[in-house]
Amino acid sequence: DVEDYGIIQTQRSPGVGFIMVVKAKEGKVDAVKAAVEQVLADKVGQAFYPEEKEISESAEVRVDGNLVSLLILNKEVASDAVAKYEELIK
């Protein structure tokens, strides 16, 4: 279902974020989106600090063509990170 993917996350807790971008194979976007939504559910369930849970619950799964992305970002970095993401996927 996956052609390629990349993950970046902070290495401290509570961290500022987790970004996963998955390039789905043709016709597999829905399957990949379901898998990414499960990753999000797991992140919410694994949140140890209240801040981590709040950030995870406000996370966004995005679909842009064949790219399915999970953006778990705190308010301090969210706008800059989303702007950079949108610039890079053009």
Summary of the structure (lengths in Angstrom):
residues: 90
radius of gyration: 12.9
end to end distance: 22.3
largest distance: 38.1
contacts: 239
relative contact order: 0.21
helix: 44%
strand: 31%
